[in-house]
Amino acid sequence: MNDAKLFGIRNAIHNALRGRNVSAVNIEMVVNILATYWLAGKAGMTEAANELGVEANFEGPVVSSATTQISLLQNLLATGVTGYFLSVIDPAAEVSTIDSAVAKGIDVVAIDSPVPTTKAFIYVGSVNEEDGYAAGVAMKAALPGGGDVGILDGSLTASNAIERLQGFEAAIKGSNLTVTTTLNDSGSATTAASNAATLVNNPNIKGIYGVYSYDGPAGATVVKAKGDTGKIKVIAADTDPTTLTFVKEGVIQDAIIQQPYMQGYLGVYITTAMKILGKARTAALLRPFETLSNGAEIIDTGVGTIDAANLAGYNKYNKEVGLG
């Protein structure tokens, strides 16, 4: 992971803000769905807001819906927010909403899923192709003899989902693994559960890749219930508590992690800096910590892989940094 770099950003901004009046700052964190995955992001937001002494709030749709997210963003314009950072559901549908906010002086940062077609200031999150590539590498290791793989996907439009699938396909290219079925749940955990049952009931499916945080547990739940633990390999994105339990039990072979805590944490720091220091000064502070991805400079929060062997170490680390 990129913790040294990420805390370097925190320190640079914290020092630049020292002695400044931040009472005018009012920030919102808007996620793509109110899933347990984002509890860590909310915790990061709260911690950063407390450190800086700024107002920060958290919201998102109960079911992933671009229409609902657009409505939330439009409502923010009337609440006096100075900035928001968000995980966009549908970049194409939301570009005008984001650009309109920027035109009105609202500071906007993308997290979790890039929005390169908008005027958002910067993207803070994983390189999602690397996330998907790591999942593909894990699936090849779990199924060295190859076989058919089914995918549980949370979105057909979000950049993070599209890029993860591209990375996964790139990783398994030339192997004996074949993606035969991709089922989209449109952000619904209930639909993900029924999609998982469809995959597990297919006798040809040897592996399941869950693209969103709830997709892996959905697949693992059905695999375990059918008594197919170890027979059908499950690779999951993210580290929901349920996901980690399934990793410990051996139902999920690997979880591909990013850092939602740091996305929430740095989202507060960056949008606060934009309001108090201005965009040019904030950009200068961020520049030494940026990574080039798909032609754009981003803040890469990193990708890691958790399995039964390193799970204890991961949990220990989380406790050390205050997440466990």
Stockholm file with secondary structure:
# STOCKHOLM 1.0

chainA/1-324         MNDAKLFGIRNAIHNALRGRNVSAVNIEMVVNILATYWLAGKAGMTEAANELGVEANFEGPVVSSATTQISLLQNLLATGVTGYFLSVIDPAAEVSTIDSAVAKGIDVVAIDSPVPTTKAFIYVGSVNEEDGYAAGVAMKAALPGGGDVGILDGSLTASNAIERLQGFEAAIKGSNLTVTTTLNDSGSATTAASNAATLVNNPNIKGIYGVYSYDGPAGATVVKAKGDTGKIKVIAADTDPTTLTFVKEGVIQDAIIQQPYMQGYLGVYITTAMKILGKARTAALLRPFETLSNGAEIIDTGVGTIDAANLAGYNKYNKEVGLG
#=GR chainA/1-324 SS CCHHHHHHHHHHHHHHHTTCCCTTCEEEEECSSCCGGGHHHHHHHHHHHHHHTCEEEEECCSSCCHHHHHHHHHHHTTTTCSEEEECCSCHHHHHHHHHHHHHTTCEEEEESSCCTTSCCSCEEECCHHHHHHHHHHHHHHHCTTCEEEEEEESCSSCHHHHHHHHHHHHHHTTSSEEEEEEEECTTCHHHHHHHHHHHHTCTTEEEEEECSTTHHHHHHHHHHHTTCBTTBEEEEESCCHHHHHHHHHTSSCEEEECCHHHHHHHHHHHHHHHHHHCHHHHHHHHGGGCEEETTEEEEECCCEEECTTTHHHHHHHHHHTTCC
#=GC SS_cons         CCHHHHHHHHHHHHHHHTTCCCTTCEEEEECSSCCGGGHHHHHHHHHHHHHHTCEEEEECCSSCCHHHHHHHHHHHTTTTCSEEEECCSCHHHHHHHHHHHHHTTCEEEEESSCCTTSCCSCEEECCHHHHHHHHHHHHHHHCTTCEEEEEEESCSSCHHHHHHHHHHHHHHTTSSEEEEEEEECTTCHHHHHHHHHHHHTCTTEEEEEECSTTHHHHHHHHHHHTTCBTTBEEEEESCCHHHHHHHHHTSSCEEEECCHHHHHHHHHHHHHHHHHHCHHHHHHHHGGGCEEETTEEEEECCCEEECTTTHHHHHHHHHHTTCC
//
